[in-house]
Amino acid sequence: MLKWSLIFLVIALIASIFGFTDIAAGAASIAKIIFFVFVVFFVVALILGVSIFKK
């Protein structure tokens, strides 16, 4: 999931360099959403790994 976030970030950067502002804004917002979903999944996995699966 982090890989997709970085891909959309690169697309946004390239689109902004070439002046495609609408595409850059859309790709940046998608990258931001995917990144925050990744962070939420990471925190949940970290909490579950520490609490539930501890032996």
Beta strands, then each sheet from edge to edge (+ up, - down):
end
